[in-house]
Amino acid sequence: MPQFNGFLSLLDSASFMTIWYWVVLIGLWSVLGRSTLGVPGDVIARARRDPTGEAGLILLDWLSLCLPRWQLGPREGAVVLGLSLFAVTSLGILGFGYGLEMAQAAVLLIVPLCVLFAMRVRLARKLWPLVEAARRGDATPADTVTAALRRIVLHRRLFTVLSILSVTITAMWGTLWGLMHPNGL
């Protein structure tokens, strides 16, 4: 079984002691924070300043373009959930059960991303009826923008908390790992 041993040795390579892991961690959360569901942050900021004007309509336009990408049916949701749980569980067992550093580092990157994905799908499900009501004319654009912004702002605050927790927990675990394995072994 040389292929399996090669895979395990790849997973056991140093992660917490390299600068590249930390650059990826910080860069990942920085890039993910630039938009919400594909809507750029500056569009959201302009709509918050002027929800009843043109900026609000631009936000509604962005939402009507981006939200369909986040719609998951029951089958797609079950497949995504099953595959992601399998991957995270496998990496968790390899990392925390067998002490493989790269698998631990991957789990500390992937688990918060899974939580973020679930948060974004949930936000899309809450925003879609609002956009559809505005499209049908059942709600005014100003009311729709105000309700959408309320949900988006809450989502962005939760995202900030999640990113801070993710980086903090990863930094604490990486520090603990470095103290327990001073020579990287």
Order of alpha helices (4+ residues) and beta strands (2+ residues): alpha-alpha-beta-beta-alpha-alpha-alpha-alpha-alpha
